[in-house]
Structures are given as structure tokens and as C-alpha cells.
Amino acid sequence: MRIFLFFLALVSLTACETNAVFKDNIDLQDAKWPIKTVPSFTFEIKDTTKTYNLYYNLRNTKSYPYYNLYVTRTLTGPDGKTIERNLDELILANPTTGKPTGNGLGDIYDHKFLAIKNLRFSKAGSYTFKVEQYMRQDPLPEIQNVGLTVETNP
């Protein structure tokens, strides 16, 4: 039994290691995402020789009424100019079966979706990433939080 517990502790410690240079999540009040609520994340880039992957973090309940979620992302640089603005579709459940695609515990599911791959920042400084929900329902129910993870590529 002690060996099992030791192994479990070791696996959980190594599973947490990532190349994350930034990670933040914003909780949405009453698990509702109004159109006017635009989560914003500001992060520092110091090393411009590396490439980075940016990920959406999303937590929803099983009661979320759709299989997908449309979001518009905007990335601005240290000078305040828009680097990229894009509409993305995030698939939260299998459209045919309704089975959630994220990692779940009970009725809550966590998702990590690639937003931007292999991005090389041209200069060091503060960058801002904003996420707007782009669905027809306002407020959008059963979305608990939205976040961003920025990771260096190995």
C-alpha cells in the first residue's frame, strides 16, 4: 500500500510539470458569460528567441446547452497594436453523442484548447490576450471560468 501511495504521489508531482510561463483563469459570476464580459489576460514575454503556444482554458458544467463555443480572441503587443484577431470554434462535446470532450469530475469539465501555435514574439514586453464569447445567447449559461495558458515550446 505504501508503494502505491508513493507511486501515486510521484506521478502527480511529475504530471504538474509544464513549460507554462503564464496561467490565469477568471471565474464568471453565477456560471454565466455575458457578451459584455471580455476576460483579459496580460503576460510578460522576456525571451523572444523561443516560440510559444497559447491555450484557452475553459470550465463548463454538463448542463451547457451546446456542443461548441465560438470565441473571438485578440492579441495585442506592448505597443497596443493588434497582432492577431481571430474567431475560433471550441468543441466542448461530441456533436453526435453529447459526450463531453474535456476532463471531468462530476458535472464539471475542464478543457485546454490550442489558440495559437508556435508564436514567436517580436519584442519583449507585456502582451494582452482578450476572449469574447461569440454565441447568440446572452448571457451564455453554464460557463464557469475562462483562462489562458502560455507555454514555451521544448
VENKAJO-V574082 format. One record per residue. N is the residue number from 1. PHI is phi in whole degrees, -180 to 180 (none if undefined). PSI is psi in radians with two decimals (NA if undefined). D_FIRST is the distance of its C-alpha to the first C-alpha in whole Angstrom. Layout:
[[N PHI PSI D_FIRST] [N PHI PSI D_FIRST]]
//
This chain:
[[1 none -0.71 0] [2 -65 -0.65 4] [3 -64 -0.73 5] [4 -61 -0.81 5] [5 -64 -0.70 6] [6 -63 -0.80 9] [7 -62 -0.75 10] [8 -62 -0.75 11] [9 -65 -0.73 12] [10 -64 -0.78 14] [11 -64 -0.73 15] [12 -67 -0.58 17] [13 -71 -0.73 19] [14 -76 -0.45 20] [15 -69 -0.38 21] [16 -84 -0.20 23] [17 -73 2.18 25] [18 -139 3.10 29] [19 -98 0.42 32] [20 -68 2.25 33] [21 -104 -0.22 36] [22 -157 2.42 37] [23 -155 2.23 35] [24 -153 2.56 36] [25 -131 2.52 36] [26 -116 2.15 39] [27 -76 2.41 38] [28 -100 2.28 41] [29 -62 2.27 42] [30 58 0.43 42] [31 55 0.70 40] [32 -128 2.39 44] [33 -115 1.66 45] [34 -68 2.62 49] [35 -58 -0.62 51] [36 -74 -0.23 52] [37 -86 1.98 49] [38 -119 1.67 48] [39 -57 2.36 45] [40 -129 2.38 46] [41 -130 2.17 43] [42 -111 2.24 45] [43 -136 2.72 43] [44 -98 2.36 44] [45 -114 2.13 45] [46 -106 -0.62 45] [47 -105 1.89 45] [48 -91 0.03 47] [49 -87 -0.27 47] [50 -95 2.82 43] [51 -105 2.68 43] [52 -130 2.61 41] [53 -112 2.36 39] [54 -111 2.32 40] [55 -124 2.46 38] [56 -78 2.41 38] [57 -109 2.36 35] [58 -145 2.40 36] [59 -126 2.21 34] [60 -135 2.87 35] [61 -94 2.91 35] [62 -66 -0.34 35] [63 -82 0.01 38] [64 -55 2.24 40] [65 -79 -0.05 43] [66 -126 2.83 43] [67 -89 -0.26 41] [68 -133 3.03 43] [69 -147 2.16 44] [70 -94 2.31 46] [71 -134 2.63 46] [72 -110 2.24 49] [73 -111 2.51 48] [74 -132 2.20 50] [75 -113 2.15 49] [76 -118 2.61 52] [77 -92 -3.12 52] [78 -59 -0.44 53] [79 -86 -0.01 57] [80 86 -0.04 56] [81 -84 2.53 57] [82 -72 2.18 55] [83 -88 -0.71 53] [84 -156 2.45 52] [85 -139 2.22 52] [86 -150 2.64 51] [87 -99 2.22 50] [88 -123 2.55 46] [89 -106 2.16 45] [90 -105 2.21 41] [91 -94 1.97 40] [92 -95 -0.31 37] [93 -154 2.74 37] [94 -65 2.18 38] [95 -63 -0.44 42] [96 -88 -0.85 42] [97 -94 -0.38 39] [98 81 0.03 38] [99 -69 2.21 34] [100 -61 2.54 33] [101 -93 -0.28 33] [102 -85 -3.09 31] [103 -87 2.20 27] [104 -121 2.68 27] [105 -139 1.85 25] [106 73 -2.18 27] [107 -102 0.19 30] [108 -114 2.34 30] [109 -126 2.34 30] [110 -106 2.41 30] [111 -129 2.61 32] [112 -134 1.95 33] [113 -114 2.37 37] [114 -69 2.16 39] [115 -99 -0.87 42] [116 -137 2.26 43] [117 -109 2.45 42] [118 52 0.84 43] [119 -86 2.26 45] [120 -109 2.07 47] [121 -79 2.34 49] [122 -76 -0.46 52] [123 -146 2.70 52] [124 -73 2.66 50] [125 145 -2.92 50] [126 -92 2.24 48] [127 -117 2.62 48] [128 -124 2.34 48] [129 -120 2.11 46] [130 -116 2.53 47] [131 -127 2.15 46] [132 -114 2.34 48] [133 -75 2.43 47] [134 -126 0.79 50] [135 -103 2.99 50] [136 -87 -0.16 52] [137 -99 2.32 51] [138 -137 1.99 51] [139 -80 2.78 49] [140 -84 2.08 46] [141 -83 2.77 43] [142 70 0.35 40] [143 -103 2.02 39] [144 -87 -0.73 37] [145 -156 2.78 37] [146 -130 2.47 38] [147 -151 -3.13 38] [148 -138 2.40 38] [149 -124 2.32 36] [150 -116 2.15 38] [151 -125 2.53 36] [152 -81 2.62 38] [153 -83 2.45 38] [154 -68 NA 36]]
//
